[in-house]
Amino acid sequence: MRVKKMSALALIVAAAGLSLTACGSSDSSASAHTSASTAASSSTGAQDSTSGSSASGSSTGGKGSTSASGSSSSGSSTSSSKGSKLTAQTQSSTSGSRCKTDHLAPSASSTGVKNEIVVNLKNTGSSKCSMHGFPGVQLVGPDGLGDTGPDAARADATASTVTIAPGEETRFLLHFSPDTSGSGKTYTRLLVTPPNETVGEIVNLNDLTITVAPASGTVPDVVVDPVGYHVGSGK
């Protein structure tokens, strides 16, 4: 009987040990599984976070750059295009075409200053026109175009663009040094060629005359200013 009791007790103790071992193993396995799961989750989260930050940020940055570039290019092109059109419209509305000899009526008169004559160029055309620079002026004697004198030299002055409407006029001044030698030549007319034109027109000086000494080849006896002395009829 004692042997049987001892055997039964031994079995009970062995069974209890096996149970504890199994429980410990199960807890350890569960703990390991939980740690692995947590690590995997942490790794996945890190990957997602890194991937999301990189991909999303890059995409957003890319879109931002594209949008900014497109806006800048489009805006610049549009602004430039509008600006060019506006400038072209302004120039065409204010400048007009070039003044031509056929549409200009020249006349000469005294300025009230000794040895100075003003030449008027009146727009006889149907639309406004513009001119810029110096006119060509040659002295002409009473015997016609075969009796010509020196060409006027250009003054040391800055030319500007003038625009005249139909009926208006612009003017320029002609300066001359009178003859004091007694051997000079007297001229009663001018051959006036508007700036940038090749054809001139005769202008009678009427009661005015210009007497200059023969050309000496040093200092010009006749000097012309650029157009634009006055703009507008009656000025």
C-alpha positions as CSV (number, residue, x, y, z in Angstrom):
1,M,0.0,0.0,0.0
2,R,2.8,2.4,0.8
3,V,4.4,1.8,-2.5
4,K,1.2,2.5,-4.4
5,K,0.7,5.7,-2.4
6,M,4.2,6.9,-3.3
7,S,3.7,6.1,-6.9
8,A,0.5,8.0,-7.0
9,L,2.1,11.0,-5.3
10,A,5.0,10.8,-7.8
11,L,2.6,10.8,-10.7
12,I,0.7,13.8,-9.3
13,V,4.0,15.8,-8.8
14,A,5.2,14.8,-12.3
15,A,1.9,15.9,-13.8
16,A,2.0,19.2,-12.0
17,G,5.5,19.8,-13.3
18,L,4.6,19.1,-16.8
19,S,1.6,21.4,-16.5
20,L,3.8,24.3,-15.1
21,T,6.4,23.7,-17.9
22,A,3.7,23.8,-20.5
23,C,2.2,27.0,-19.1
24,G,5.6,28.6,-18.9
25,S,6.4,27.6,-22.5
26,S,3.0,28.9,-23.6
27,D,3.5,32.2,-21.8
28,S,7.0,32.6,-23.3
29,S,5.7,31.8,-26.7
30,A,2.9,34.3,-26.4
31,S,5.3,36.9,-25.1
32,A,7.7,36.3,-28.0
33,H,4.8,36.4,-30.4
34,T,3.6,39.7,-28.9
35,S,7.1,41.2,-29.1
36,A,7.6,40.0,-32.7
37,S,4.2,41.4,-33.6
38,T,5.0,44.7,-31.9
39,A,8.3,44.9,-33.7
40,A,6.8,44.1,-37.0
41,S,4.1,46.7,-36.4
42,S,6.7,49.2,-35.5
43,S,8.7,48.4,-38.5
44,T,5.7,48.6,-40.8
45,G,4.7,51.9,-39.3
46,A,8.2,53.3,-39.8
47,Q,8.2,52.1,-43.4
48,D,4.8,53.6,-44.0
49,S,5.9,56.8,-42.3
50,T,9.1,57.0,-44.3
51,S,7.4,56.1,-47.6
52,G,4.5,58.5,-47.0
53,S,6.8,61.3,-46.1
54,S,9.1,60.8,-49.0
55,A,6.5,60.0,-51.7
56,S,3.9,62.5,-50.5
57,G,6.4,65.2,-49.9
58,S,8.1,64.7,-53.2
59,S,4.8,64.6,-55.0
60,T,3.6,67.7,-53.3
61,G,6.8,69.5,-54.0
62,G,6.8,68.4,-57.6
63,K,3.3,69.7,-58.1
64,G,4.2,73.0,-56.4
65,S,7.2,73.5,-58.6
66,T,5.2,72.7,-61.7
67,S,2.4,75.0,-60.8
68,A,4.7,77.8,-59.9
69,S,6.7,77.4,-63.1
70,G,3.5,77.3,-65.2
71,S,2.1,80.3,-63.5
72,S,5.2,82.3,-63.9
73,S,5.7,81.4,-67.6
74,S,2.0,81.9,-68.5
75,G,1.8,85.2,-66.5
76,S,5.0,86.5,-68.1
77,S,3.9,85.6,-71.6
78,T,0.5,87.1,-71.2
79,S,1.8,90.2,-69.6
80,S,4.5,90.6,-72.3
81,S,2.0,90.0,-75.1
82,K,-0.5,92.5,-73.6
83,G,2.3,95.0,-73.1
84,S,3.6,94.7,-76.6
85,K,0.1,95.1,-78.1
86,L,-0.6,98.1,-75.9
87,T,2.7,99.7,-76.9
88,A,2.1,99.0,-80.6
89,Q,-1.4,100.5,-80.3
90,T,-0.1,103.6,-78.5
91,Q,2.6,104.2,-81.1
92,S,0.3,103.7,-84.0
93,S,-2.3,106.1,-82.5
94,T,0.2,108.8,-81.7
95,S,3.0,108.7,-84.3
96,G,1.2,108.4,-87.6
97,S,3.0,107.8,-90.9
98,R,6.1,109.6,-92.0
99,C,5.5,113.1,-93.4
100,K,6.2,113.3,-97.1
101,T,7.1,116.2,-99.3
102,D,3.9,116.0,-101.3
103,H,1.8,116.5,-98.1
104,L,3.8,119.4,-96.7
105,A,3.5,123.1,-97.6
106,P,6.7,125.0,-96.8
107,S,6.9,128.7,-96.2
108,A,9.5,131.1,-94.8
109,S,9.3,134.2,-92.6
110,S,11.4,136.4,-90.4
111,T,11.8,135.5,-86.7
112,G,12.5,139.1,-85.8
113,V,16.1,138.1,-85.1
114,K,18.8,139.3,-87.3
115,N,20.3,136.8,-89.7
116,E,17.7,134.2,-88.8
117,I,14.8,132.8,-90.8
118,V,12.0,130.4,-89.7
119,V,10.7,127.8,-92.2
120,N,7.2,126.4,-91.6
121,L,6.1,122.9,-92.8
122,K,2.4,122.6,-92.8
123,N,0.6,119.2,-93.0
124,T,-1.8,119.4,-96.0
125,G,-2.6,115.8,-95.9
126,S,-5.8,114.1,-94.5
127,S,-4.1,112.3,-91.6
128,K,-1.4,113.1,-89.0
129,C,2.2,112.4,-89.8
130,S,5.6,112.4,-88.1
131,M,9.1,113.4,-88.8
132,H,12.4,113.3,-87.0
133,G,15.8,114.9,-87.7
134,F,17.2,117.7,-89.8
135,P,15.8,118.9,-93.1
136,G,17.9,119.5,-96.1
137,V,18.3,123.2,-97.1
138,Q,20.1,124.7,-100.1
139,L,20.2,128.3,-101.1
140,V,18.8,129.1,-104.5
141,G,19.3,132.3,-106.5
142,P,16.9,134.3,-108.6
143,D,17.9,132.5,-111.7
144,G,16.4,129.2,-110.7
145,L,17.8,125.8,-109.8
146,G,20.9,126.3,-111.9
147,D,21.8,129.2,-109.6
148,T,22.4,127.4,-106.3
149,G,24.5,128.2,-103.3
150,P,25.8,126.2,-100.4
151,D,23.9,123.5,-98.5
152,A,23.1,124.3,-94.9
153,A,25.2,122.6,-92.3
154,R,23.5,120.9,-89.4
155,A,23.5,122.6,-86.0
156,D,24.9,120.9,-82.9
157,A,21.5,120.1,-81.5
158,T,19.5,117.0,-80.6
159,A,16.7,116.1,-82.9
160,S,13.3,115.0,-81.6
161,T,10.2,113.3,-83.2
162,V,7.3,115.7,-84.0
163,T,3.8,114.7,-85.0
164,I,1.5,117.1,-86.8
165,A,-2.2,116.7,-87.5
166,P,-3.8,117.9,-90.7
167,G,-3.7,121.7,-90.8
168,E,-0.9,121.9,-88.2
169,E,2.7,122.7,-88.8
170,T,6.2,122.2,-87.4
171,R,9.0,124.6,-87.9
172,F,12.8,124.9,-88.0
173,L,15.3,127.7,-87.9
174,L,17.9,128.7,-90.5
175,H,20.9,130.8,-89.4
176,F,23.3,132.5,-91.7
177,S,26.4,134.7,-91.5
178,P,25.9,137.8,-93.8
179,D,28.6,138.8,-96.2
180,T,30.9,141.6,-95.1
181,S,33.4,141.5,-98.0
182,G,31.2,143.0,-100.6
183,S,31.7,140.1,-102.9
184,G,29.0,137.8,-101.6
185,K,26.1,136.3,-103.5
186,T,22.4,137.0,-102.8
187,Y,19.8,134.2,-102.7
188,T,16.0,134.7,-102.8
189,R,14.8,131.1,-102.4
190,L,15.4,127.9,-100.6
191,L,15.3,124.2,-101.7
192,V,13.8,122.4,-98.6
193,T,13.8,118.7,-98.3
194,P,11.9,117.2,-95.3
195,P,13.8,114.8,-93.0
196,N,14.2,111.3,-94.5
197,E,12.8,112.4,-97.9
198,T,14.8,112.7,-101.2
199,V,12.6,115.2,-103.0
200,G,12.7,118.9,-102.1
201,E,10.4,121.9,-102.7
202,I,11.3,125.5,-103.6
203,V,10.4,128.1,-101.0
204,N,10.3,131.7,-101.9
205,L,11.8,134.2,-99.4
206,N,9.5,136.9,-100.8
207,D,10.9,140.2,-99.4
208,L,13.6,138.4,-97.5
209,T,17.1,137.8,-99.0
210,I,20.2,135.9,-97.8
211,T,23.5,137.3,-98.9
212,V,26.5,135.2,-97.9
213,A,30.2,135.3,-98.8
214,P,31.6,132.7,-101.1
215,A,32.2,129.4,-99.3
216,S,35.6,129.5,-97.6
217,G,35.6,125.8,-96.6
218,T,36.2,126.5,-92.9
219,V,33.1,127.8,-91.1
220,P,29.7,127.2,-92.7
221,D,27.8,130.4,-93.6
222,V,24.4,128.7,-93.3
223,V,23.3,126.4,-90.4
224,V,20.0,124.6,-90.0
225,D,18.3,123.4,-86.8
226,P,16.3,120.1,-86.5
227,V,12.5,120.2,-87.0
228,G,10.4,120.8,-84.0
229,Y,11.0,124.5,-83.3
230,H,7.2,124.8,-82.8
231,V,4.3,122.3,-83.1
232,G,0.8,123.3,-83.7
233,S,-0.8,125.9,-85.9
234,G,-0.4,129.5,-84.7
235,K,2.4,128.8,-82.3
